[in-house]
Amino acid sequence: MLAWIRVAVREIAPALDKEAAEAAHEWMADGCRSTRQALMAGQADTVTIIHGDTVITWAVRRVQFLPWAHRAGDHLSDCADRFTAIPIKRLKANRTQSASE
């Protein structure tokens, strides 16, 4: 997530006014370290860019990913039968086919 914020800040920095662009470059050079440290300590953090009347804030926090449910188990959730897996090869074939039409 932090990498996505860095990319977004880097992308919008050229369009910002001088003060906001300097703040963006300062955060990319140094400030993201404090954000990374906060994340490693389990704390949330925000990154805010102010450009004129526009305020852009990214909020970042650590998340705990849960394991995928095993579909061969004895007890599946009620919604297990509503969704079917689609092989990736089939998805790619459909994209190629619709692009050529």
Contacts in CASP RR format, 6 or more apart in sequence:
PFRMAT RR
TARGET T0000
AUTHOR 0000-0000-0000
METHOD contacts of the structure
MODEL  1
MLAWIRVAVREIAPALDKEAAEAAHEWMADGCRSTRQALMAGQADTVTII
HGDTVITWAVRRVQFLPWAHRAGDHLSDCADRFTAIPIKRLKANRTQSAS
E
1 60 0 8 1.000
2 32 0 8 1.000
2 35 0 8 1.000
2 36 0 8 1.000
2 39 0 8 1.000
2 60 0 8 1.000
5 32 0 8 1.000
5 35 0 8 1.000
5 47 0 8 1.000
5 58 0 8 1.000
5 60 0 8 1.000
6 28 0 8 1.000
6 32 0 8 1.000
8 58 0 8 1.000
9 24 0 8 1.000
9 27 0 8 1.000
9 28 0 8 1.000
9 47 0 8 1.000
9 49 0 8 1.000
10 24 0 8 1.000
10 28 0 8 1.000
12 24 0 8 1.000
12 49 0 8 1.000
12 56 0 8 1.000
13 21 0 8 1.000
13 24 0 8 1.000
13 25 0 8 1.000
13 28 0 8 1.000
14 21 0 8 1.000
15 51 0 8 1.000
16 24 0 8 1.000
16 49 0 8 1.000
16 51 0 8 1.000
17 51 0 8 1.000
17 52 0 8 1.000
20 49 0 8 1.000
20 50 0 8 1.000
20 51 0 8 1.000
20 52 0 8 1.000
23 49 0 8 1.000
23 50 0 8 1.000
24 49 0 8 1.000
27 47 0 8 1.000
32 47 0 8 1.000
34 45 0 8 1.000
35 45 0 8 1.000
35 47 0 8 1.000
35 60 0 8 1.000
38 44 0 8 1.000
38 45 0 8 1.000
39 45 0 8 1.000
39 60 0 8 1.000
39 61 0 8 1.000
39 62 0 8 1.000
42 61 0 8 1.000
42 62 0 8 1.000
43 61 0 8 1.000
44 59 0 8 1.000
44 60 0 8 1.000
44 61 0 8 1.000
44 62 0 8 1.000
45 59 0 8 1.000
45 60 0 8 1.000
45 61 0 8 1.000
46 57 0 8 1.000
46 58 0 8 1.000
46 59 0 8 1.000
46 60 0 8 1.000
47 57 0 8 1.000
47 58 0 8 1.000
47 60 0 8 1.000
48 55 0 8 1.000
48 56 0 8 1.000
48 57 0 8 1.000
48 58 0 8 1.000
49 55 0 8 1.000
49 56 0 8 1.000
49 57 0 8 1.000
50 56 0 8 1.000
69 76 0 8 1.000
69 77 0 8 1.000
69 80 0 8 1.000
71 80 0 8 1.000
END
